[in-house]
Amino acid sequence: RDSLETVPTIKKLRTKAEDIRRSELDKALNKVGEGLSKKEKRVLEDLSKGIVNKLLHGPMAALRCDAGDPESVAESIDNMHALENMFDLKNEEEDIKKMLERAGRK
C-alpha cells in the first residue's frame, strides 16, 4: 500500500521517467529513420517501457508501506525525501512557498 504522502512523489517519478523514456525513444527512432516496421517500432517501445519499469521497481517498492505501521510509514517518508532529492522531484508549489517565506510573505 502507498502512504498518502508518497502518492504525489510516485506520480512525479513515473511521469519524469516516462518523459525521459519517450524523449530518448523518439531520438533513437529519428536516428534510425523510416526503415522500421510498425512491429519493430512496437518492440522498441515495449523494450523501453520494460527497462523503465524494472529500474523504477526498487524505488517504487521503497515508497510503499503498511499505512497502519508508524515505523513503516516513517521509513517510506524518509525514502520519499531521498528520491525527491535524487530525481529532482521537488514540488514547484513548495518551492514558491519557501521563496515567499524567505521574502517575508505567506
C-alpha positions as CSV (number, residue, x, y, z in Angstrom):
1,R,0.0,0.0,0.0
2,D,1.0,3.6,-0.5
3,S,1.1,6.1,2.2
4,L,-1.0,9.1,1.0
5,E,2.1,11.3,1.5
6,T,4.1,9.3,-1.0
7,V,1.5,9.2,-3.8
8,P,2.5,12.6,-5.4
9,T,6.1,11.5,-5.4
10,I,5.2,8.2,-7.1
11,K,3.3,10.1,-9.7
12,K,6.1,12.6,-10.3
13,L,8.7,9.9,-10.5
14,R,6.7,7.9,-13.0
15,T,5.9,11.0,-15.1
16,K,9.6,12.0,-15.2
17,A,10.7,8.5,-16.1
18,E,8.0,8.3,-18.9
19,D,9.0,11.7,-20.3
20,I,12.7,10.7,-20.4
21,R,11.8,7.3,-21.9
22,R,9.6,8.9,-24.6
23,S,12.2,11.5,-25.5
24,E,15.0,9.0,-25.8
25,L,12.9,6.6,-27.8
26,D,11.9,9.4,-30.2
27,K,15.6,10.4,-30.6
28,A,16.5,6.8,-31.4
29,L,13.6,6.4,-33.8
30,N,14.6,9.6,-35.6
31,K,18.2,8.4,-36.0
32,V,17.0,5.1,-37.5
33,G,14.7,6.8,-39.9
34,E,11.7,5.4,-41.7
35,G,13.2,2.0,-42.2
36,L,11.5,0.3,-39.2
37,S,8.2,-1.6,-39.5
38,K,5.4,-0.9,-37.1
39,K,6.2,-4.2,-35.4
40,E,9.9,-3.2,-34.9
41,K,8.8,0.2,-33.5
42,R,6.5,-1.6,-31.1
43,V,9.3,-3.9,-30.0
44,L,11.5,-0.9,-29.2
45,E,8.6,0.8,-27.4
46,D,8.0,-2.3,-25.3
47,L,11.7,-2.6,-24.6
48,S,12.0,1.0,-23.4
49,K,8.9,0.6,-21.2
50,G,10.3,-2.7,-19.7
51,I,13.6,-1.1,-18.9
52,V,11.9,1.9,-17.2
53,N,9.6,-0.4,-15.2
54,K,12.5,-2.6,-14.0
55,L,14.5,0.5,-13.0
56,L,11.6,2.0,-11.1
57,H,10.6,-1.2,-9.3
58,G,13.0,-0.7,-6.4
59,P,12.3,3.0,-5.8
60,M,8.6,2.4,-6.0
61,A,8.8,-0.5,-3.6
62,A,10.7,1.7,-1.2
63,L,7.7,4.2,-1.2
64,R,5.1,1.5,-0.3
65,C,4.3,0.8,3.3
66,D,1.8,-0.6,5.7
67,A,-0.1,2.6,6.5
68,G,-1.1,1.2,9.9
69,D,2.6,0.8,11.0
70,P,4.1,4.1,12.0
71,E,7.7,2.8,11.6
72,S,6.9,1.6,8.1
73,V,5.3,5.0,7.2
74,A,8.3,6.9,8.6
75,E,10.7,4.8,6.6
76,S,8.6,5.4,3.4
77,I,8.6,9.1,4.1
78,D,12.4,9.1,4.5
79,N,12.7,7.2,1.2
80,M,10.3,9.7,-0.4
81,H,12.5,12.6,0.6
82,A,15.7,10.8,-0.7
83,L,14.0,10.0,-4.0
84,E,12.8,13.6,-4.4
85,N,16.3,14.8,-3.9
86,M,17.9,12.2,-6.2
87,F,15.5,12.6,-9.0
88,D,14.9,16.4,-8.5
89,L,11.2,15.9,-7.9
90,K,10.6,19.0,-5.8
91,N,7.1,20.3,-5.8
92,E,7.0,23.7,-7.5
93,E,4.3,24.8,-5.2
94,E,6.5,24.1,-2.2
95,D,9.4,26.0,-3.8
96,I,7.2,29.0,-4.3
97,K,6.0,28.9,-0.7
98,K,9.6,28.7,0.5
99,M,10.6,31.6,-1.7
100,L,7.7,33.7,-0.3
101,E,8.6,32.8,3.3
102,R,12.2,33.9,2.7
103,A,10.9,37.1,1.3
104,G,8.7,37.6,4.5
105,R,5.4,36.8,2.8
106,K,3.0,33.9,3.1
